Amino acid sequence: MADRAPRQPRYQRIKEYILDGIAKRTFQPGCKIPPEIELAQLFGVSRMTVNKAIRDLSEAGILLRFAGDGTYVAERKAEAPLLDVNNIAQEIQARSHNHSITLYTLRAEPATEHIALQLGVHVGATIYHSLLVHREDGIPVQLEDRFVNPSWAPDYLAQDFTRITPNHYLMQHSPLTDIEHTVEAVMPQREEQAMLEISATEPCLLVFRRTWSHRNLVSFARLLHPGTRYKLRSQTQLD
């Protein structure tokens, strides 16, 4: 059967090039990145495509744009974009910090009534479940509890999620087209306290996230962030 996986958008390749340059300190905080015309020539694309990549990274707080001057690498704090879905590994590396993953669960299991409702499948249908913690310089900053529809990510269980993130795999094989977010302030459960290495009195922000790829509901995730270690950011441009 022919490979039907959509090709990675060209603007996404430019974003990854810039993020990789920041992670390797080729582009250091406070320094300019190459101008748009130079990036357009390097990747063989239009300036509009480059502008899309830079605009996305600027809205994520990774770059700072100054009219008539250029685009600079921003000084970064630990934060997560609320209205976008970025790779947490790239965010952490862009701050010149080390990202690592502790994997607790990666298995196939029957969908409970709650998960079936969130994923749009039948109760008892086989779904994939991953449970892991993202660390920044060894410190837990996010508990990711994710449920995936195998129809749209058939090789999910074959991935090494200590080396790549679920987000990276899903973006490569089921590119994101729509997202849904709900945010709550919660106190962590006992198991969550242990995995995040926090006390029972540590307030947390819990993000419920559902993602679609071309009208296919691909995944449902619970993303739990210790309140003292992470922040969620939202930016909306009004006409």
C-alpha positions in Angstrom: 0.0 0.0 0.0 1.3 3.4 -0.9 2.4 5.7 1.9 -0.4 8.2 2.4 1.3 10.2 5.2 1.0 13.9 4.2 4.4 15.7 3.6 5.6 18.1 6.3 4.6 21.7 5.5 7.6 23.7 4.3 7.0 26.4 7.0 7.3 23.7 9.6 10.7 22.7 8.3 11.8 26.4 8.7 10.5 26.5 12.3 12.4 23.3 13.1 15.6 24.8 11.5 15.3 27.9 13.7 14.4 25.9 16.9 17.4 23.5 16.2 19.6 26.5 15.8 18.5 27.9 19.1 18.9 24.6 20.8 22.5 24.3 19.5 23.1 28.0 20.4 23.8 28.9 16.8 21.1 31.5 17.4 21.6 32.6 20.9 19.1 34.6 23.1 19.2 38.3 22.2 20.8 37.7 18.8 19.3 38.1 15.3 18.3 35.2 13.2 18.9 35.3 9.4 16.6 37.7 7.5 13.5 36.4 5.8 14.9 36.8 2.3 18.0 34.7 3.2 15.8 32.0 4.7 13.6 32.0 1.7 16.6 31.5 -0.6 18.0 28.8 1.7 14.8 26.7 1.7 13.7 27.6 -1.9 10.3 29.0 -0.7 8.5 32.3 -0.8 8.9 35.0 1.8 5.3 34.4 2.7 6.2 30.9 3.8 9.1 32.1 5.9 6.9 34.8 7.4 4.4 32.1 8.5 7.2 30.2 10.3 8.6 33.3 12.0 5.1 34.6 12.9 4.3 31.3 14.6 7.5 31.3 16.6 7.0 35.0 17.5 3.4 34.2 18.8 4.9 31.4 20.8 7.3 33.9 22.5 10.4 32.2 21.0 11.3 35.1 18.7 10.9 38.8 18.9 10.2 40.9 15.8 11.1 44.6 15.5 9.9 46.5 12.4 12.8 47.9 10.4 15.3 46.1 12.5 14.9 42.3 12.4 14.0 39.2 14.3 15.7 38.2 17.6 15.8 35.1 19.8 13.8 35.9 22.9 15.0 35.1 26.5 12.7 32.2 27.4 10.8 31.2 30.6 9.1 27.9 31.2 5.7 28.3 29.6 3.3 26.5 27.3 1.2 28.0 24.5 -2.5 27.6 25.2 -3.9 28.2 21.7 -1.2 26.2 19.8 0.4 22.8 20.0 4.1 22.9 20.1 6.6 20.2 20.8 7.6 20.6 24.5 11.0 19.1 23.8 11.7 21.9 21.3 10.4 24.6 23.7 12.8 23.3 26.4 15.7 23.0 24.1 15.1 26.5 22.7 15.7 27.7 26.3 19.1 25.9 26.1 17.9 23.5 28.7 17.9 19.7 28.6 14.6 17.8 27.9 14.1 14.2 29.0 11.2 11.9 29.4 10.2 9.3 32.1 7.9 6.8 30.5 5.4 5.0 32.8 2.8 3.5 30.4 2.7 2.6 26.7 0.0 0.0 25.8 -3.2 -0.9 24.1 -6.3 -1.1 26.2 -10.1 -1.0 25.9 -11.7 2.4 25.9 -13.6 3.3 29.0 -16.9 5.2 28.7 -15.2 8.5 29.4 -12.3 7.9 26.9 -14.6 6.5 24.3 -16.7 9.7 24.5 -13.6 11.9 24.2 -12.1 10.0 21.2 -15.4 9.3 19.4 -15.1 5.5 19.5 -17.2 2.7 20.9 -16.9 1.7 24.6 -14.5 -1.2 24.7 -12.8 -0.4 21.4 -9.0 -0.8 21.4 -7.2 2.5 22.0 -3.5 3.3 22.7 -2.5 4.8 26.0 0.7 6.6 26.9 1.6 8.1 30.3 4.9 10.0 30.7 6.5 12.9 32.4 8.5 15.6 30.6 11.5 17.0 32.5 13.4 20.2 32.1 17.0 19.8 33.4 15.7 16.8 35.4 12.8 18.6 37.0 9.3 17.4 36.1 7.3 20.1 34.3 4.4 18.2 32.6 2.6 15.0 33.2 1.2 13.8 29.8 -1.6 11.2 29.9 -2.6 10.6 26.3 -5.1 8.4 24.5 -4.8 7.8 20.8 -7.1 6.3 18.1 -5.1 3.5 16.5 -6.8 4.1 13.1 -4.9 7.4 12.7 -1.6 6.4 14.4 -1.1 2.7 13.8 2.6 2.6 14.8 2.1 4.6 18.0 3.1 1.7 20.3 6.3 1.0 18.3 7.7 4.4 19.1 10.5 5.0 21.7 8.9 7.9 23.7 12.0 8.3 25.8 13.7 9.6 22.6 10.9 11.4 20.8 7.7 13.0 22.1 4.2 11.7 21.2 3.6 15.2 19.8 6.5 14.8 17.4 5.3 11.4 16.2 1.6 12.5 15.8 2.6 15.7 13.9 4.7 13.7 11.5 2.0 11.1 10.8 -1.3 12.8 11.5 -0.6 16.6 11.0 -2.7 18.8 13.3 -5.6 20.7 11.7 -7.9 21.4 14.7 -7.5 21.6 18.5 -9.8 21.9 21.5 -8.6 23.0 24.9 -10.1 23.1 28.3 -8.2 24.3 31.4 -8.8 23.7 35.0 -7.0 24.5 38.3 -6.7 21.3 40.3 -4.9 19.7 43.2 -2.8 16.6 42.2 -3.8 13.1 43.0 -1.4 10.9 45.0 0.0 9.1 42.0 0.4 12.5 40.2 2.3 13.9 43.2 4.8 11.1 43.0 5.4 11.3 39.2 5.7 15.1 39.3 7.7 15.1 42.5 5.5 17.6 44.2 3.6 17.9 47.5 -0.1 17.4 48.0 -0.5 21.2 48.4 1.1 22.1 45.1 -1.7 23.6 42.9 -1.6 22.5 39.3 -3.0 23.6 35.9 -4.7 20.8 34.0 -5.2 21.1 30.2 -7.6 18.8 28.4 -6.6 18.7 24.8 -8.3 17.0 21.8 -6.6 17.1 18.4 -7.9 16.4 14.9 -6.2 15.7 11.6 -8.3 16.3 8.5 -11.6 15.8 10.5 -10.2 12.7 12.1 -10.2 12.8 15.9 -6.7 11.5 16.7 -6.0 12.0 20.4 -7.2 13.1 23.8 -4.7 14.2 26.4 -4.5 15.3 30.0 -1.6 17.7 30.5 -0.9 18.4 34.2 1.5 21.2 35.0 2.8 22.1 38.5 1.7 25.7 39.2 5.1 26.9 40.4 7.1 25.4 37.5 5.0 26.3 34.4 2.7 28.8 33.0 0.2 28.8 30.1 0.1 31.7 27.7 -2.5 32.9 25.2 -2.2 35.6 22.5 -4.9 36.7 20.2 -4.5 39.1 17.3 -7.6 41.3 16.8 -8.4 43.0 13.5 
